Amino acid sequence: IKDMARVLFGKAHTYEEAAEIIYRTYEYYIYRYPQKRFHGKTANQVRQEALTAVTPEQYPIAPSRRIERFWEGIEKSKAKHQAQAQQ
């Protein structure tokens, strides 16, 4: 979102400008930015549909190999520390 804010609204020189840029970026992201993972809908459209639906449509997060490797590293580290603690 930080890069999106810079591209859409430029640099801020005061606290007020920064707050306005952040607000406008989130507003853009929620109300006007169609997302591939939502099949071309905005986050707000998906939310509104979910609020009115008996069974909301599911939009599962696609697997990310980078994140999976991160958590595998965490598990290896935990196993290593547990093995050291048992010695």
N, C-alpha and C positions, 0 to 999 in steps of 0.2 A: 504494500500500500504506500510505503514511503516513496518508492520510485514513481508510482502512479501519481502521487500528489505533486511531485516535482515536474513531471511531464505536463500534467493538466494545468497546473496553476502557478508554476514558477517558484521562486525563492521568497521566503518571508524575511522581513527585516525587523519586525516587532512581534511581541507576543500575540497581539490581536490578529496580525496577519497570519501567523502560524496557526492560531486557533481556527480562523476562517478557512484556511487551506485544508486543514484536517476535516472540518465539518463538511466542506464541499466535496472532498474526496470520498468520504463515507457515503454521503448523499448520492453521488454519482454511482458508486459501487452497488449500493442497495437498490436504487430506483431506476437506473438507466443502463447498467452494464449487463447485457445478456451473456450468460455463462454456458459454456459447452457442457459442463457437468449437469446443468439444469435443462438441457435440450433447448437452448436458445432463450430461456426465460430469465428474467431478473430475479434476484434474491427476494425482492418484495412480492413479485408475482407468485413465486413458490410459497411464500409465507401465507399470502392471502388464500391461495388454494387449499393449503393445509388447514387453515382455520375453519374453512367451510366444508371440508370433505369429511365423510364418515371414516373413510380409510385413506389417509393421505398417501400420495405417491412417494415412493422411496427413491432417494438419490444417493446410493452408496458411494463412498469415497474410493476412488481407484487406488489399487495398491501402488506403493512407491518403493522401488528397490533400495533407494538411498535410505529411507526411513527404516526399512526392514533390516538393513545392514547395521544401522545405528543401534537398534534394539538388540540385535544379535551380539554386538560388542558389549552392551550393558550386561546381558546374560552371561557372557564369557567372563567378564570382570567379576560379577557376583559369585560365579562358581569358583573362580580362582581364590577370591578372598575367603569363601567358606572352606575351601580345602586347606588354606593356610591356617585358618582358625582352629581346625580340627587336629592339626599336628602338634 
